[in-house]
Amino acid sequence: MRYSRQRELITDIIKGRCDHPTADMIYYSAREVEPNISLGTVYRNLKLLADEGVIITLETQDKKLHYDGDTSRHSHFICNKCGKIIDLFRPAKTPDEISDLGLKVTGERCIYYGDCTECFG
């Protein structure tokens, strides 16, 4: 992937956040630093970063894409009511354990859906 100042800015914004922003949220943050950046540039770079495995994409029930800069092995919980996304760092089967079953792992994604503590009551 060729270097791009705008792509670096977008990457820094995503990796510096813990709230799983949407493209619009990233765009508004990027404009604070680079006022001339276009929404199209943000979308193109988000797709490239996701395709390259630099970031993770998450689709919520309302079909909005959210982005996660933490590519370490973890799961997500998405609230059905408010759409909040929570990182879950708990052990699950490892790719090696799955490979021991004779399966070839090329990627993984685990998303739980339900109600968060604020919406549960």
MMTF fields as JSON, N, C-alpha, C and O atoms, coordinates in Angstrom:
{
  "mmtfVersion": "1.0.0",
  "mmtfProducer": "UNKNOWN",
  "numBonds": 483,
  "numAtoms": 484,
  "numGroups": 121,
  "numChains": 1,
  "numModels": 1,
  "chainsPerModel": [1],
  "groupsPerChain": [121],
  "chainIdList": ["A"],
  "bondAtomList": [4, 2, 8, 6, 12, 10, 16, 14, 20, 18, 24, 22, 28, 26, 32, 30, 36, 34, 40, 38, 44, 42, 48, 46, 52, 50, 56, 54, 60, 58, 64, 62, 68, 66, 72, 70, 76, 74, 80, 78, 84, 82, 88, 86, 92, 90, 96, 94, 100, 98, 104, 102, 108, 106, 112, 110, 116, 114, 120, 118, 124, 122, 128, 126, 132, 130, 136, 134, 140, 138, 144, 142, 148, 146, 152, 150, 156, 154, 160, 158, 164, 162, 168, 166, 172, 170, 176, 174, 180, 178, 184, 182, 188, 186, 192, 190, 196, 194, 200, 198, 204, 202, 208, 206, 212, 210, 216, 214, 220, 218, 224, 222, 228, 226, 232, 230, 236, 234, 240, 238, 244, 242, 248, 246, 252, 250, 256, 254, 260, 258, 264, 262, 268, 266, 272, 270, 276, 274, 280, 278, 284, 282, 288, 286, 292, 290, 296, 294, 300, 298, 304, 302, 308, 306, 312, 310, 316, 314, 320, 318, 324, 322, 328, 326, 332, 330, 336, 334, 340, 338, 344, 342, 348, 346, 352, 350, 356, 354, 360, 358, 364, 362, 368, 366, 372, 370, 376, 374, 380, 378, 384, 382, 388, 386, 392, 390, 396, 394, 400, 398, 404, 402, 408, 406, 412, 410, 416, 414, 420, 418, 424, 422, 428, 426, 432, 430, 436, 434, 440, 438, 444, 442, 448, 446, 452, 450, 456, 454, 460, 458, 464, 462, 468, 466, 472, 470, 476, 474, 480, 478],
  "bondOrderList": [1, 1, 1, 1, 1, 1, 1, 1, 1, 1, 1, 1, 1, 1, 1, 1, 1, 1, 1, 1, 1, 1, 1, 1, 1, 1, 1, 1, 1, 1, 1, 1, 1, 1, 1, 1, 1, 1, 1, 1, 1, 1, 1, 1, 1, 1, 1, 1, 1, 1, 1, 1, 1, 1, 1, 1, 1, 1, 1, 1, 1, 1, 1, 1, 1, 1, 1, 1, 1, 1, 1, 1, 1, 1, 1, 1, 1, 1, 1, 1, 1, 1, 1, 1, 1, 1, 1, 1, 1, 1, 1, 1, 1, 1, 1, 1, 1, 1, 1, 1, 1, 1, 1, 1, 1, 1, 1, 1, 1, 1, 1, 1, 1, 1, 1, 1, 1, 1, 1, 1],
  "groupList": [{"groupName": "MET", "atomNameList": ["N", "CA", "C", "O"], "elementList": ["N", "C", "C", "O"], "formalChargeList": [0, 0, 0, 0], "bondAtomList": [1, 0, 2, 1, 3, 2], "bondOrderList": [1, 1, 2], "singleLetterCode": "M", "chemCompType": "L-PEPTIDE LINKING"}, {"groupName": "ARG", "atomNameList": ["N", "CA", "C", "O"], "elementList": ["N", "C", "C", "O"], "formalChargeList": [0, 0, 0, 0], "bondAtomList": [1, 0, 2, 1, 3, 2], "bondOrderList": [1, 1, 2], "singleLetterCode": "R", "chemCompType": "L-PEPTIDE LINKING"}, {"groupName": "TYR", "atomNameList": ["N", "CA", "C", "O"], "elementList": ["N", "C", "C", "O"], "formalChargeList": [0, 0, 0, 0], "bondAtomList": [1, 0, 2, 1, 3, 2], "bondOrderList": [1, 1, 2], "singleLetterCode": "Y", "chemCompType": "L-PEPTIDE LINKING"}, {"groupName": "SER", "atomNameList": ["N", "CA", "C", "O"], "elementList": ["N", "C", "C", "O"], "formalChargeList": [0, 0, 0, 0], "bondAtomList": [1, 0, 2, 1, 3, 2], "bondOrderList": [1, 1, 2], "singleLetterCode": "S", "chemCompType": "L-PEPTIDE LINKING"}, {"groupName": "GLN", "atomNameList": ["N", "CA", "C", "O"], "elementList": ["N", "C", "C", "O"], "formalChargeList": [0, 0, 0, 0], "bondAtomList": [1, 0, 2, 1, 3, 2], "bondOrderList": [1, 1, 2], "singleLetterCode": "Q", "chemCompType": "L-PEPTIDE LINKING"}, {"groupName": "GLU", "atomNameList": ["N", "CA", "C", "O"], "elementList": ["N", "C", "C", "O"], "formalChargeList": [0, 0, 0, 0], "bondAtomList": [1, 0, 2, 1, 3, 2], "bondOrderList": [1, 1, 2], "singleLetterCode": "E", "chemCompType": "L-PEPTIDE LINKING"}, {"groupName": "LEU", "atomNameList": ["N", "CA", "C", "O"], "elementList": ["N", "C", "C", "O"], "formalChargeList": [0, 0, 0, 0], "bondAtomList": [1, 0, 2, 1, 3, 2], "bondOrderList": [1, 1, 2], "singleLetterCode": "L", "chemCompType": "L-PEPTIDE LINKING"}, {"groupName": "ILE", "atomNameList": ["N", "CA", "C", "O"], "elementList": ["N", "C", "C", "O"], "formalChargeList": [0, 0, 0, 0], "bondAtomList": [1, 0, 2, 1, 3, 2], "bondOrderList": [1, 1, 2], "singleLetterCode": "I", "chemCompType": "L-PEPTIDE LINKING"}, {"groupName": "THR", "atomNameList": ["N", "CA", "C", "O"], "elementList": ["N", "C", "C", "O"], "formalChargeList": [0, 0, 0, 0], "bondAtomList": [1, 0, 2, 1, 3, 2], "bondOrderList": [1, 1, 2], "singleLetterCode": "T", "chemCompType": "L-PEPTIDE LINKING"}, {"groupName": "ASP", "atomNameList": ["N", "CA", "C", "O"], "elementList": ["N", "C", "C", "O"], "formalChargeList": [0, 0, 0, 0], "bondAtomList": [1, 0, 2, 1, 3, 2], "bondOrderList": [1, 1, 2], "singleLetterCode": "D", "chemCompType": "L-PEPTIDE LINKING"}, {"groupName": "LYS", "atomNameList": ["N", "CA", "C", "O"], "elementList": ["N", "C", "C", "O"], "formalChargeList": [0, 0, 0, 0], "bondAtomList": [1, 0, 2, 1, 3, 2], "bondOrderList": [1, 1, 2], "singleLetterCode": "K", "chemCompType": "L-PEPTIDE LINKING"}, {"groupName": "GLY", "atomNameList": ["N", "CA", "C", "O"], "elementList": ["N", "C", "C", "O"], "formalChargeList": [0, 0, 0, 0], "bondAtomList": [1, 0, 2, 1, 3, 2], "bondOrderList": [1, 1, 2], "singleLetterCode": "G", "chemCompType": "PEPTIDE LINKING"}, {"groupName": "CYS", "atomNameList": ["N", "CA", "C", "O"], "elementList": ["N", "C", "C", "O"], "formalChargeList": [0, 0, 0, 0], "bondAtomList": [1, 0, 2, 1, 3, 2], "bondOrderList": [1, 1, 2], "singleLetterCode": "C", "chemCompType": "L-PEPTIDE LINKING"}, {"groupName": "HIS", "atomNameList": ["N", "CA", "C", "O"], "elementList": ["N", "C", "C", "O"], "formalChargeList": [0, 0, 0, 0], "bondAtomList": [1, 0, 2, 1, 3, 2], "bondOrderList": [1, 1, 2], "singleLetterCode": "H", "chemCompType": "L-PEPTIDE LINKING"}, {"groupName": "PRO", "atomNameList": ["N", "CA", "C", "O"], "elementList": ["N", "C", "C", "O"], "formalChargeList": [0, 0, 0, 0], "bondAtomList": [1, 0, 2, 1, 3, 2], "bondOrderList": [1, 1, 2], "singleLetterCode": "P", "chemCompType": "L-PEPTIDE LINKING"}, {"groupName": "ALA", "atomNameList": ["N", "CA", "C", "O"], "elementList": ["N", "C", "C", "O"], "formalChargeList": [0, 0, 0, 0], "bondAtomList": [1, 0, 2, 1, 3, 2], "bondOrderList": [1, 1, 2], "singleLetterCode": "A", "chemCompType": "L-PEPTIDE LINKING"}, {"groupName": "VAL", "atomNameList": ["N", "CA", "C", "O"], "elementList": ["N", "C", "C", "O"], "formalChargeList": [0, 0, 0, 0], "bondAtomList": [1, 0, 2, 1, 3, 2], "bondOrderList": [1, 1, 2], "singleLetterCode": "V", "chemCompType": "L-PEPTIDE LINKING"}, {"groupName": "ASN", "atomNameList": ["N", "CA", "C", "O"], "elementList": ["N", "C", "C", "O"], "formalChargeList": [0, 0, 0, 0], "bondAtomList": [1, 0, 2, 1, 3, 2], "bondOrderList": [1, 1, 2], "singleLetterCode": "N", "chemCompType": "L-PEPTIDE LINKING"}, {"groupName": "PHE", "atomNameList": ["N", "CA", "C", "O"], "elementList": ["N", "C", "C", "O"], "formalChargeList": [0, 0, 0, 0], "bondAtomList": [1, 0, 2, 1, 3, 2], "bondOrderList": [1, 1, 2], "singleLetterCode": "F", "chemCompType": "L-PEPTIDE LINKING"}],
  "groupTypeList": [0, 1, 2, 3, 1, 4, 1, 5, 6, 7, 8, 9, 7, 7, 10, 11, 1, 12, 9, 13, 14, 8, 15, 9, 0, 7, 2, 2, 3, 15, 1, 5, 16, 5, 14, 17, 7, 3, 6, 11, 8, 16, 2, 1, 17, 6, 10, 6, 6, 15, 9, 5, 11, 16, 7, 7, 8, 6, 5, 8, 4, 9, 10, 10, 6, 13, 2, 9, 11, 9, 8, 3, 1, 13, 3, 13, 18, 7, 12, 17, 10, 12, 11, 10, 7, 7, 9, 6, 18, 1, 14, 15, 10, 8, 14, 9, 5, 7, 3, 9, 6, 11, 6, 10, 16, 8, 11, 5, 1, 12, 7, 2, 2, 11, 9, 12, 8, 5, 12, 18, 11],
  "groupIdList": [1, 2, 3, 4, 5, 6, 7, 8, 9, 10, 11, 12, 13, 14, 15, 16, 17, 18, 19, 20, 21, 22, 23, 24, 25, 26, 27, 28, 29, 30, 31, 32, 33, 34, 35, 36, 37, 38, 39, 40, 41, 42, 43, 44, 45, 46, 47, 48, 49, 50, 51, 52, 53, 54, 55, 56, 57, 58, 59, 60, 61, 62, 63, 64, 65, 66, 67, 68, 69, 70, 71, 72, 73, 74, 75, 76, 77, 78, 79, 80, 81, 82, 83, 84, 85, 86, 87, 88, 89, 90, 91, 92, 93, 94, 95, 96, 97, 98, 99, 100, 101, 102, 103, 104, 105, 106, 107, 108, 109, 110, 111, 112, 113, 114, 115, 116, 117, 118, 119, 120, 121],
  "secStructList": [7, 7, 7, 7, 2, 2, 2, 2, 2, 2, 2, 2, 2, 2, 2, 6, 7, 1, 1, 7, 7, 5, 2, 2, 2, 2, 2, 2, 2, 2, 2, 2, 2, 7, 6, 6, 7, 7, 2, 2, 2, 2, 2, 2, 2, 2, 2, 2, 2, 2, 2, 6, 6, 1, 1, 3, 3, 3, 3, 7, 6, 6, 1, 7, 3, 3, 3, 3, 7, 7, 7, 1, 1, 7, 3, 3, 3, 3, 3, 6, 6, 6, 7, 7, 3, 3, 3, 3, 7, 7, 7, 7, 7, 7, 2, 2, 2, 2, 2, 6, 6, 6, 7, 7, 7, 7, 7, 7, 7, 7, 3, 3, 3, 3, 7, 7, 2, 2, 2, 2, 7],
  "xCoordList": [0.853, 0.0, 0.909, 1.784, 0.687, 1.473, 1.103, -0.049, 2.078, 1.85, 0.92, 1.004, 0.044, -0.856, -1.021, -1.344, -0.806, -0.954, -2.386, -2.609, -3.352, -4.753, -5.087, -5.842, -4.545, -4.778, -4.162, -4.745, -2.988, -2.351, -3.215, -3.368, -3.773, -4.653, -5.88, -6.245, -6.507, -7.687, -7.339, -8.094, -6.205, -5.752, -5.529, -5.958, -4.863, -4.602, -5.897, -6.0, -6.877, -8.164, -8.83, -9.293, -8.878, -9.546, -8.8, -9.415, -7.489, -6.699, -6.672, -6.379, -6.975, -6.986, -8.327, -8.478, -9.299, -10.642, -11.014, -10.496, -11.921, -12.414, -13.908, -14.508, -14.516, -15.976, -16.495, -17.687, -15.667, -16.098, -16.852, -18.052, -16.163, -16.821, -17.34, -16.885, -18.307, -18.801, -17.928, -17.089, -18.121, -17.366, -17.626, -16.705, -18.874, -19.186, -18.43, -17.909, -18.369, -17.649, -16.164, -15.543, -15.607, -14.194, -13.974, -12.986, -14.891, -14.814, -14.785, -13.952, -15.696, -15.734, -14.474, -13.996, -13.935, -12.674, -11.516, -10.65, -11.505, -10.427, -10.464, -9.419, -11.666, -11.807, -11.25, -10.863, -11.207, -10.624, -9.129, -8.568, -8.493, -7.059, -6.793, -5.887, -7.586, -7.426, -8.761, -9.562, -9.01, -10.33, -10.755, -11.949, -9.812, -10.151, -10.387, -10.643, -10.306, -10.523, -11.992, -12.888, -12.222, -13.597, -14.121, -13.352, -15.433, -16.065, -15.72, -15.527, -15.643, -15.26, -13.869, -13.637, -12.943, -11.578, -11.599, -10.889, -12.405, -12.513, -13.059, -12.496, -14.13, -14.718, -13.729, -13.601, -13.042, -12.079, -10.97, -10.579, -10.469, -9.383, -9.855, -9.112, -11.064, -11.596, -11.707, -11.368, -12.175, -12.277, -10.899, -10.716, -9.94, -8.58, -7.978, -7.375, -8.136, -7.6, -8.251, -7.577, -9.549, -10.245, -9.789, -9.551, -9.668, -9.213, -7.805, -7.482, -6.972, -5.587, -5.464, -4.379, -6.57, -6.542, -5.988, -5.659, -5.884, -5.362, -6.437, -6.124, -7.705, -8.837, -9.885, -9.824, -10.845, -11.943, -13.239, -13.434, -14.118, -15.444, -16.486, -16.39, -17.479, -18.594, -19.879, -20.003, -20.831, -22.124, -23.157, -23.325, -23.849, -24.872, -26.209, -26.342, -27.195, -28.526, -29.138, -29.888, -28.813, -29.371, -28.545, -28.729, -27.642, -26.816, -25.726, -25.162, -25.424, -24.333, -23.02, -22.934, -21.994, -20.665, -19.929, -19.93, -19.301, -18.466, -17.067, -16.892, -16.084, -14.698, -13.98, -14.202, -13.114, -12.362, -10.881, -10.465, -10.1, -8.666, -7.895, -6.705, -8.548, -7.897, -8.085, -9.165, -7.043, -7.126, -6.669, -6.527, -6.439, -6.085, -7.291, -8.416, -7.041, -8.09, -9.089, -8.77, -10.299, -11.368, -12.723, -12.812, -13.771, -15.146, -15.822, -15.238, -17.058, -17.844, -19.248, -19.784, -19.824, -21.219, -21.895, -21.426, -22.996, -23.73, -25.124, -25.864, -25.466, -26.784, -27.863, -27.749, -28.896, -30.009, -30.813, -31.442, -30.801, -31.634, -30.91, -31.418, -29.72, -29.032, -27.903, -27.387, -27.506, -26.46, -25.047, -24.089, -24.897, -23.573, -22.767, -23.298, -21.479, -20.58, -19.554, -18.885, -19.439, -18.527, -17.519, -17.887, -16.229, -15.178, -15.224, -15.401, -15.066, -15.015, -13.692, -13.444, -12.865, -11.568, -11.631, -11.138, -12.25, -12.366, -11.939, -12.094, -11.405, -10.901, -12.009, -13.116, -11.688, -12.557, -11.648, -10.451, -12.195, -11.336, -10.301, -10.62, -9.075, -8.011, -8.017, -8.537, -7.433, -7.33, -6.625, -6.968, -5.634, -4.946, -5.886, -5.841, -6.737, -7.7, -8.686, -9.094, -9.061, -9.989, -9.273, -9.856, -8.007, -7.217, -7.057, -7.005, -6.979, -6.876, -8.101, -8.049, -9.206, -10.426, -10.411, -11.378, -9.296, -9.183, -9.73, -9.956, -9.944, -10.496, -9.403, -8.509, -9.472, -8.492, -9.116, -10.106, -8.536, -9.037, -8.372, -7.145, -9.18, -8.636, -9.022, -8.565, -9.844, -10.254, -11.276, -11.773, -11.581, -12.58, -13.281, -12.719, -14.51, -15.29, -16.383, -17.147, -16.448, -17.465, -18.195, -17.587, -19.5, -20.312, -21.52, -22.259, -21.701, -22.863, -23.854, -23.458, -25.133, -26.191, -27.071, -27.28, -27.572, -28.446, -28.686, -28.649, -28.93, -29.187, -28.08, -27.709, -27.549, -26.482, -27.057, -28.274, -26.193, -26.655, -27.537, -28.438, -27.309, -28.144, -29.541, -30.504, -29.653, -30.943, -31.676, -32.855, -31.004, -31.554, -32.784, -33.71, -32.813, -33.882, -35.19, -36.126],
  "yCoordList": [-1.162, 0.0, 1.239, 1.385, 2.1, 3.325, 4.3, 4.344, 5.078, 6.042, 7.162, 7.639, 7.562, 8.683, 9.416, 8.794, 10.711, 11.521, 11.44, 11.342, 11.481, 11.409, 10.034, 9.95, 8.965, 7.625, 7.485, 6.856, 8.071, 8.039, 8.777, 8.308, 9.915, 10.671, 9.834, 9.772, 9.201, 8.369, 7.2, 6.877, 6.573, 5.458, 5.931, 5.27, 7.065, 7.607, 7.916, 7.67, 8.447, 8.765, 7.488, 7.442, 6.457, 5.206, 4.533, 4.098, 4.447, 3.763, 4.543, 3.973, 5.841, 6.66, 6.695, 7.39, 5.956, 5.955, 4.563, 3.557, 4.527, 3.247, 3.081, 2.123, 4.012, 4.009, 3.462, 3.596, 2.864, 2.246, 3.251, 3.091, 4.28, 5.355, 4.909, 3.917, 5.674, 5.497, 6.329, 7.103, 6.174, 6.963, 8.453, 9.262, 8.823, 10.238, 10.797, 11.911, 10.033, 10.487, 10.671, 11.635, 9.745, 9.828, 11.032, 11.753, 11.241, 12.376, 13.704, 14.566, 13.867, 15.133, 15.328, 16.454, 14.253, 14.355, 14.701, 15.501, 14.095, 14.356, 15.803, 16.421, 16.336, 17.724, 18.745, 19.844, 18.393, 19.291, 19.476, 20.525, 18.455, 18.498, 18.867, 19.646, 18.307, 18.473, 18.953, 18.137, 20.275, 20.807, 20.455, 20.454, 20.161, 19.898, 18.417, 18.066, 17.562, 16.131, 15.905, 16.512, 15.04, 14.775, 13.496, 12.634, 13.399, 12.194, 10.991, 9.888, 11.196, 10.114, 9.586, 8.378, 10.474, 10.067, 9.232, 8.231, 9.632, 8.873, 7.476, 6.485, 7.383, 6.076, 5.184, 3.999, 5.74, 4.943, 4.406, 3.244, 5.255, 4.828, 3.832, 2.92, 3.995, 3.023, 1.648, 0.641, 1.602, 0.319, -0.304, -1.499, 0.498, 0.002, -0.498, -1.57, 0.266, -0.139, -1.422, -2.274, -1.567, -2.793, -3.973, -5.065, -3.754, -4.822, -5.295, -6.472, -4.378, -4.698, -5.256, -5.67, -5.269, -5.804, -4.842, -5.255, -3.569, -2.565, -2.188, -1.835, -2.266, -1.98, -3.07, -3.857, -3.104, -4.077, -3.316, -2.219, -3.895, -3.299, -4.104, -5.325, -3.391, -4.005, -3.402, -2.181, -4.249, -3.751, -3.929, -5.03, -2.852, -2.914, -3.306, -3.41, -3.522, -3.949, -2.977, -3.383, -1.669, -0.655, -0.52, 0.427, -1.464, -1.561, -0.484, -0.277, 0.201, 1.172, 0.449, -0.458, 0.86, 0.302, 1.123, 2.353, 0.414, 1.028, 0.447, -0.635, 1.179, 0.783, 0.638, 1.411, -0.365, -0.665, -0.696, -1.45, 0.123, 0.163, -0.89, -1.085, -1.57, -2.619, -3.943, -4.532, -4.401, -5.641, -6.854, -7.95, -6.649, -7.799, -8.736, -8.346, -9.948, -10.967, -10.649, -10.743, -10.272, -9.995, -10.069, -10.074, -10.125, -10.192, -8.848, -7.933, -8.753, -7.534, -7.883, -8.943, -6.977, -7.057, -5.814, -4.702, -5.985, -4.847, -4.838, -5.818, -3.706, -3.567, -3.406, -2.566, -4.212, -4.154, -2.865, -2.44, -2.243, -1.058, 0.237, 1.041, 0.455, 1.739, 1.672, 2.712, 0.463, 0.313, 0.405, 0.354, 0.538, 0.623, -0.63, -1.741, -0.443, -1.56, -1.65, -0.67, -2.83, -3.05, -4.12, -5.178, -3.829, -4.818, -5.857, -5.516, -7.123, -8.222, -8.95, -9.551, -8.895, -9.559, -10.802, -10.807, -11.854, -13.084, -14.239, -14.191, -15.269, -16.388, -17.114, -17.31, -17.488, -18.326, -19.361, -19.399, -20.181, -21.151, -20.416, -19.435, -20.886, -20.282, -20.911, -22.01, -20.202, -20.812, -22.167, -23.055, -22.337, -23.634, -24.731, -25.855, -24.41, -25.402, -25.791, -26.949, -24.838, -25.121, -25.916, -26.824, -25.575, -26.321, -27.778, -28.667, -28.021, -29.399, -30.226, -31.455, -29.557, -30.253, -30.55, -31.084, -30.195, -30.44, -29.307, -29.483, -28.143, -26.991, -25.949, -25.802, -25.235, -24.195, -22.828, -22.44, -22.112, -20.806, -19.723, -19.643, -18.896, -17.779, -16.425, -15.383, -16.442, -15.218, -15.567, -16.692, -14.586, -14.835, -13.543, -12.455, -13.675, -12.54, -13.114, -13.985, -12.62, -13.069, -11.833, -10.95, -11.778, -10.647, -11.186, -12.036, -10.681, -11.022, -9.866, -8.703, -10.189, -9.179, -9.333, -10.444, -8.232, -8.272, -6.865, -5.914, -6.721, -5.418, -5.079, -5.899, -3.868, -3.419, -3.098, -3.091, -2.834, -2.59, -1.354, -1.309, -0.344, 0.849, 0.589, 1.249, -0.353, -0.613, -1.822, -2.027, -2.612, -3.875, -3.678, -4.488, -2.606, -2.418, -2.021, -1.848],
  "zCoordList": [0.0, 0.0, 0.0, 0.854, -0.952, -1.089, 0.032, 0.463, 0.501, 1.578, 1.119, -0.012, 2.015, 1.787, 3.116, 4.128, 3.126, 4.333, 4.851, 6.057, 3.942, 4.342, 4.924, 5.893, 4.359, 4.878, 6.268, 7.152, 6.455, 7.768, 8.798, 9.926, 8.419, 9.302, 9.685, 10.859, 8.711, 8.957, 9.873, 10.789, 9.626, 10.469, 11.899, 12.845, 12.064, 13.399, 14.136, 15.338, 13.433, 14.056, 14.565, 15.705, 13.731, 14.123, 15.267, 16.24, 15.156, 16.186, 17.495, 18.546, 17.446, 18.644, 19.355, 20.36, 18.848, 19.432, 19.917, 19.431, 20.881, 21.415, 21.185, 21.673, 20.441, 20.315, 18.994, 18.716, 18.184, 16.929, 16.052, 15.825, 15.558, 14.808, 13.44, 12.872, 12.934, 11.567, 10.636, 11.096, 9.342, 8.363, 8.549, 8.434, 8.837, 9.059, 10.259, 10.201, 11.341, 12.529, 12.219, 12.666, 11.453, 11.069, 10.161, 10.302, 9.241, 8.311, 9.074, 8.793, 10.039, 10.788, 11.626, 11.767, 12.18, 12.92, 11.991, 12.343, 10.803, 9.838, 9.352, 9.15, 9.166, 8.692, 9.685, 9.289, 10.964, 11.958, 11.72, 12.034, 11.166, 10.884, 9.431, 9.135, 8.535, 7.089, 6.511, 6.055, 6.527, 6.126, 4.698, 4.399, 3.825, 2.423, 2.115, 0.964, 3.103, 2.845, 2.477, 3.064, 1.516, 1.082, 1.736, 2.16, 1.803, 2.35, 1.474, 1.985, 0.167, -0.746, -0.447, -0.507, -0.128, 0.229, 1.492, 1.589, 2.459, 3.707, 3.406, 3.872, 2.646, 2.319, 1.553, 1.861, 0.571, -0.204, 0.691, 0.579, 1.575, 2.455, 3.512, 3.875, 4.001, 4.958, 4.315, 4.937, 3.082, 2.376, 2.186, 2.418, 1.767, 1.562, 2.876, 2.909, 3.955, 5.25, 5.744, 6.322, 5.524, 5.918, 5.059, 5.576, 3.753, 2.852, 3.199, 3.036, 3.676, 4.035, 5.455, 5.864, 6.208, 7.567, 8.607, 9.719, 8.26, 9.19, 10.211, 11.348, 9.799, 10.668, 10.484, 9.539, 11.399, 11.346, 11.085, 11.608, 10.282, 10.073, 10.833, 10.956, 11.339, 12.056, 11.525, 11.423, 11.188, 10.712, 11.808, 12.332, 12.157, 13.192, 12.579, 11.36, 13.441, 12.989, 11.991, 11.103, 12.136, 11.229, 9.949, 9.184, 9.721, 8.508, 8.413, 7.339, 9.516, 9.519, 9.752, 10.58, 9.009, 9.208, 10.254, 10.22, 11.183, 12.204, 12.037, 11.477, 12.528, 12.315, 13.643, 14.574, 13.716, 14.927, 14.56, 13.68, 15.237, 14.983, 15.746, 15.497, 16.668, 17.456, 16.73, 16.765, 16.081, 15.317, 16.124, 15.583, 17.428, 18.26, 18.335, 18.025, 18.744, 18.779, 19.885, 21.07, 19.487, 20.447, 19.753, 18.526, 20.565, 20.073, 20.315, 20.896, 19.86, 20.061, 20.529, 20.206, 21.29, 21.7, 21.157, 21.396, 20.425, 19.866, 20.486, 20.403, 21.111, 21.742, 20.671, 19.779, 20.775, 19.823, 19.94, 18.971, 21.108, 21.33, 20.995, 20.214, 21.577, 21.379, 20.358, 19.948, 19.934, 18.935, 19.475, 18.703, 20.775, 21.392, 21.078, 21.093, 20.793, 20.499, 21.617, 21.945, 22.194, 23.318, 22.92, 22.409, 23.162, 22.931, 24.039, 25.209, 23.676, 24.639, 24.456, 23.41, 25.454, 25.402, 26.291, 27.419, 25.752, 26.504, 25.616, 24.396, 26.235, 25.431, 24.664, 25.166, 23.482, 22.653, 22.013, 22.297, 21.169, 20.481, 19.642, 18.969, 19.682, 18.888, 17.497, 17.307, 16.524, 15.187, 15.212, 14.432, 16.11, 16.208, 16.691, 16.191, 17.66, 18.165, 17.073, 16.98, 16.264, 15.166, 14.075, 13.481, 13.811, 12.824, 13.231, 12.381, 14.545, 15.038, 14.672, 14.691, 14.339, 13.918, 12.417, 11.874, 11.746, 10.319, 9.469, 8.272, 10.075, 9.365, 9.151, 9.985, 8.047, 7.751, 8.052, 7.432, 8.997, 9.4, 8.553, 8.494, 7.903, 7.113, 7.713, 7.244, 8.727, 9.408, 10.466, 10.53, 11.294, 12.326, 12.692, 12.561, 13.151, 13.628, 14.519, 14.103, 15.736, 16.674, 17.188, 17.793, 16.945, 17.387, 18.148, 17.651, 19.346, 20.156, 20.079, 20.007, 20.094, 20.057, 21.303, 21.79, 21.8, 22.965, 23.467, 22.687, 24.749, 25.36, 26.329, 27.169, 26.218, 27.117, 28.493, 28.673, 29.452, 30.826, 30.908, 31.746, 30.065, 30.102, 29.519, 29.909, 28.603, 27.937, 28.532, 28.243, 29.345, 29.839, 30.718, 30.664, 31.536, 32.519, 32.014, 32.793]
}
